[in-house]
Amino acid sequence: MQKTITAGELKAKIDSGADFVLVDTLKTQSYEARHVPKAVSIPESPEFVEHFEKAVKAPKDSEIIVYCSSETCGAHKRAADALEQAGYTNVVRFSGGLAGWENAGYEFAQ
């Protein structure tokens, strides 16, 4: 079972400068409109892992946090599953996504 992280825990990681990869799995247009600070845009797709590996070049044991729009959005779940199937061992889901970030009162990057 994949680990999950709350908005507060993610904000603390970002603020502390912790070493992790944060991936916005939504479409590029959504990312350009607003995203969680420090996130990279890699839209969920059948080629997600290939695009991730080309863009990020992270070791298989890197902490990778994925998110999408909200708890009901499935893109981050599919992306997390794909990463685990590709051998990544420290995949974490931020289930709250953009809605959870906003509800916690945190600012978006644009």
C-alpha positions as CSV (number, residue, x, y, z in Angstrom):
1,M,0.0,0.0,0.0
2,Q,1.3,3.4,-1.0
3,K,2.1,6.0,1.6
4,T,0.1,9.2,1.7
5,I,1.0,12.7,2.9
6,T,-1.1,15.6,4.1
7,A,-1.0,19.1,2.9
8,G,0.6,20.2,6.2
9,E,3.3,17.5,5.9
10,L,4.0,18.4,2.3
11,K,4.2,22.1,3.1
12,A,6.7,21.3,5.9
13,K,8.8,19.2,3.5
14,I,8.9,22.1,0.9
15,D,9.7,24.7,3.5
16,S,12.5,22.6,5.0
17,G,14.2,22.1,1.6
18,A,13.9,18.3,1.9
19,D,15.2,16.2,-1.0
20,F,12.2,14.8,-2.9
21,V,10.5,15.0,-6.3
22,L,7.0,16.5,-6.4
23,V,5.0,15.7,-9.5
24,D,1.8,17.4,-10.7
25,T,0.1,14.7,-12.8
26,L,-2.5,17.0,-14.3
27,K,-2.6,18.4,-17.8
28,T,-0.1,21.0,-18.7
29,Q,-2.8,23.8,-18.9
30,S,-3.7,23.1,-15.2
31,Y,-0.1,23.2,-14.1
32,E,0.4,26.5,-15.9
33,A,-2.6,28.0,-14.2
34,R,-1.6,26.9,-10.7
35,H,0.5,24.2,-9.0
36,V,2.0,23.4,-5.7
37,P,5.4,25.1,-5.3
38,K,8.4,23.0,-6.3
39,A,6.3,20.7,-8.5
40,V,7.3,19.5,-11.9
41,S,4.6,18.9,-14.6
42,I,4.4,15.4,-15.9
43,P,0.9,14.7,-17.0
44,E,-0.4,11.2,-16.3
45,S,-0.5,9.1,-19.5
46,P,0.3,5.6,-20.7
47,E,3.9,6.9,-21.2
48,F,4.1,8.6,-17.8
49,V,7.1,6.6,-16.5
50,E,9.0,7.2,-19.7
51,H,8.3,11.0,-19.5
52,F,9.1,11.0,-15.8
53,E,12.5,9.3,-16.3
54,K,13.4,11.6,-19.1
55,A,12.5,14.7,-17.1
56,V,13.6,13.8,-13.6
57,K,16.4,11.2,-13.8
58,A,15.8,10.2,-10.2
59,P,17.3,7.1,-8.5
60,K,14.8,4.3,-7.9
61,D,14.9,4.9,-4.1
62,S,14.2,8.7,-4.4
63,E,11.1,10.0,-2.5
64,I,8.6,10.8,-5.2
65,I,5.3,12.6,-4.3
66,V,2.5,12.7,-6.8
67,Y,-0.7,14.7,-6.8
68,C,-3.6,15.7,-9.0
69,S,-6.7,17.8,-8.4
70,S,-8.3,16.2,-5.4
71,E,-8.9,12.9,-3.5
72,T,-11.4,11.8,-6.2
73,C,-9.0,12.4,-9.1
74,G,-7.4,9.1,-10.2
75,A,-4.4,10.5,-12.1
76,H,-2.1,10.5,-9.1
77,K,-3.1,7.0,-8.2
78,R,-2.4,5.7,-11.7
79,A,0.9,7.6,-11.8
80,A,2.0,6.2,-8.4
81,D,1.1,2.6,-9.5
82,A,3.1,3.1,-12.7
83,L,6.1,4.3,-10.8
84,E,6.0,1.4,-8.4
85,Q,5.6,-1.1,-11.3
86,A,8.7,0.5,-12.8
87,G,10.7,-0.2,-9.6
88,Y,10.5,3.1,-7.7
89,T,10.4,2.2,-4.0
90,N,9.5,5.4,-2.2
91,V,6.3,6.7,-3.9
92,V,4.0,8.8,-1.9
93,R,0.6,10.1,-2.8
94,F,-0.6,13.6,-1.8
95,S,-4.3,12.6,-2.1
96,G,-5.7,16.1,-1.3
97,G,-4.1,17.5,-4.4
98,L,-4.8,21.1,-5.5
99,A,-8.1,21.1,-3.5
100,G,-6.4,20.0,-0.3
101,W,-3.6,22.5,-0.8
102,E,-6.1,25.3,-1.3
103,N,-8.3,24.2,1.6
104,A,-5.3,24.3,3.9
105,G,-4.8,27.9,3.0
106,Y,-1.5,27.5,1.2
107,E,-0.3,29.6,-1.8
108,F,0.0,28.2,-5.3
109,A,2.9,28.8,-7.7
110,Q,2.1,30.0,-11.2
